[in-house]
Amino acid sequence: MNKVILMGRLTRDPEVRYSQGERSMAIARYTLAVDRRGRRSQEGSEQTADFINCVAFDRAGEFAEKYFRQGMRVLISGRIQTGSYTNRDGQKVYTTEVIIEDQEFADSKNGAGGSSGGGYAGGYQQPAPRPEPSSAIGDGFMNIPDGVEDEGLPFN
């Protein structure tokens, strides 16, 4: 099985191109900075993130173009694809990238940016938080009034 799930911050705005042909398709490329878990070095010279190249096609590419901006934290899933080509100097270059199957925001609108200074630009609107029920107990569960039959509840 070839499945990868990553959460990281965009290193720059997605680069989007459109394919030629009968049906034009968006192809968005972006790089995610994915933090490594573990101890951090005292000098700070050790790399603490991996930079993963990602490619989103068609509607996913259009979504990335419209809503994703540098510094945003996103969650992606997809598959790893490897390839190679020969550069102008005649050297063989190996590539590894994630082909996006699903992508979504990993931060709220107000929580975006972090230390990178990026933020949400564009038309994305975070849904309003769900109001707390007025009859909620301190543990977050709603009180069920006496006299309500168990058959009326959506679970047993």
ROFINU-228274 format. One record per residue (C-alpha): residue number from 1; residue in one letter; x, y, z. Coordinates in Angstrom, 3 decimals, padded with zeros to 6 digits. Layout:
! ROFINU-228274
k r X Y Z
NUM A X Y Z
...
This chain:
! ROFINU-228274
k r X Y Z
1 M 000.000 000.000 000.000
2 N 001.290 003.467 -000.919
3 K -000.370 006.002 001.424
4 V 001.090 009.052 003.132
5 I -000.471 011.565 005.529
6 L 001.418 014.758 006.336
7 M 000.794 017.960 008.239
8 G 003.033 020.936 007.677
9 R 003.297 024.560 006.653
10 L 003.478 025.832 003.091
11 T 006.924 027.230 002.335
12 R 005.501 029.519 -000.378
13 D 002.270 030.100 -002.311
14 P 001.375 027.181 -004.608
15 E 002.697 027.401 -008.162
16 V -000.182 026.592 -010.528
17 R -000.102 025.822 -014.234
18 Y -002.840 024.599 -016.531
19 S -002.464 021.646 -018.872
20 Q -003.008 022.015 -022.613
21 G -005.460 019.994 -024.609
22 E -009.141 019.285 -024.885
23 R -009.834 019.832 -021.191
24 S -007.550 022.217 -019.307
25 M -006.586 020.944 -015.840
26 A -004.947 022.802 -012.948
27 I -001.653 021.382 -011.683
28 A -000.587 022.947 -008.371
29 R 002.857 022.350 -006.903
30 Y 003.808 023.329 -003.386
31 T 006.275 022.361 -000.687
32 L 005.333 021.458 002.874
33 A 007.741 021.977 005.769
34 V 006.959 019.009 008.023
35 D 008.420 019.165 011.541
36 R 010.420 016.202 012.758
37 R 009.597 014.783 016.144
38 G 012.332 014.244 018.682
39 R 014.864 016.193 020.651
40 R 016.135 019.445 019.277
41 S 019.830 020.119 019.275
42 Q 021.254 022.755 021.607
43 E 023.100 024.580 018.805
44 G 020.015 024.745 016.623
45 S 022.096 023.816 013.571
46 E 020.321 020.508 013.014
47 Q 017.500 020.439 010.458
48 T 014.199 020.069 012.326
49 A 011.890 019.854 009.302
50 D 011.635 017.907 006.089
51 F 010.603 019.719 002.928
52 I 008.166 017.591 000.950
53 N 007.196 018.387 -002.645
54 C 003.464 017.975 -003.320
55 V 001.379 017.997 -006.516
56 A -002.402 018.501 -006.686
57 F -004.340 017.982 -009.919
58 D -007.630 019.319 -011.288
59 R -010.079 020.529 -008.586
60 A -007.561 019.949 -005.795
61 G -005.121 022.129 -007.746
62 E -007.728 024.855 -008.172
63 F -008.517 024.695 -004.432
64 A -004.826 025.083 -003.558
65 E -004.492 028.028 -005.945
66 K -007.512 029.802 -004.489
67 Y -007.063 029.208 -000.742
68 F -003.529 028.103 000.156
69 R -000.916 030.719 001.047
70 Q 002.621 030.697 002.419
71 G 002.790 029.880 006.129
72 M -000.575 028.109 006.329
73 R -000.659 024.749 008.088
74 V -002.378 022.104 005.990
75 L -003.085 018.394 006.259
76 I -002.665 016.279 003.143
77 S -002.999 012.650 002.188
78 G -001.907 010.991 -001.004
79 R 000.653 008.647 -002.468
80 I 004.393 008.889 -002.951
81 Q 005.603 008.927 -006.524
82 T 009.236 008.672 -007.561
83 G 010.783 009.506 -010.887
84 S 013.973 010.583 -012.576
85 Y 015.225 012.720 -015.441
86 T 018.544 013.733 -016.965
87 N 019.429 017.390 -016.431
88 R 021.255 019.700 -018.866
89 D 024.620 018.584 -017.505
90 G 023.819 014.958 -018.320
91 Q 023.402 013.973 -014.664
92 K 020.501 011.785 -013.594
93 V 018.260 013.521 -011.041
94 Y 015.885 011.502 -008.855
95 T 012.603 012.996 -007.681
96 T 010.130 012.143 -004.928
97 E 006.792 013.887 -004.495
98 V 003.395 013.326 -002.940
99 I 000.463 013.126 -005.355
100 I -002.395 014.723 -003.400
101 E -005.630 012.797 -002.952
102 D -007.041 014.959 -000.135
103 Q -006.009 018.288 001.390
104 E -007.507 020.473 004.081
105 F -006.807 023.322 006.479
106 A -005.132 022.277 009.748
107 D -005.517 025.585 011.633
108 S -008.356 027.929 012.324
109 K -008.278 031.254 010.505
110 N -007.107 033.051 013.662
111 G -004.443 030.428 014.416
112 A -002.709 030.733 011.046
113 G 000.721 032.100 010.399
114 G 002.741 031.021 013.410
115 S 006.266 032.377 013.264
116 S 006.319 032.559 009.468
117 G 004.154 035.662 009.281
118 G 001.891 034.055 006.680
119 G -001.821 034.048 006.948
120 Y -004.997 033.331 005.126
121 A -005.436 035.546 002.144
122 G -008.335 034.942 -000.160
123 G -011.941 034.082 000.381
124 Y -011.767 031.259 002.901
125 Q -014.122 031.741 005.831
126 Q -013.767 029.530 008.905
127 P -017.180 028.337 010.122
128 A -018.435 030.009 013.270
129 P -017.854 027.949 016.432
130 R -020.806 025.867 017.587
131 P -022.547 027.527 020.544
132 E -022.552 025.623 023.803
133 P -025.956 024.210 024.800
134 S -027.487 026.217 027.596
135 S -028.064 023.069 029.616
136 A -024.484 021.742 029.378
137 I -022.839 020.243 032.452
138 G -019.214 021.110 033.286
139 D -017.958 017.998 031.456
140 G -019.451 019.103 028.122
141 F -022.390 016.678 028.093
142 M -025.953 017.921 027.817
143 N -028.431 017.188 030.604
144 I -031.312 014.974 029.524
145 P -034.482 016.052 031.297
146 D -036.289 013.545 033.504
147 G -039.198 011.815 031.848
148 V -037.585 011.527 028.390
149 E -037.878 007.961 027.157
150 D -034.701 006.156 026.045
151 E -036.352 005.158 022.746
152 G -036.296 008.789 021.614
153 L -032.503 008.993 021.826
154 P -030.343 008.246 018.752
155 F -028.373 005.519 020.568
156 N -029.002 002.579 022.884
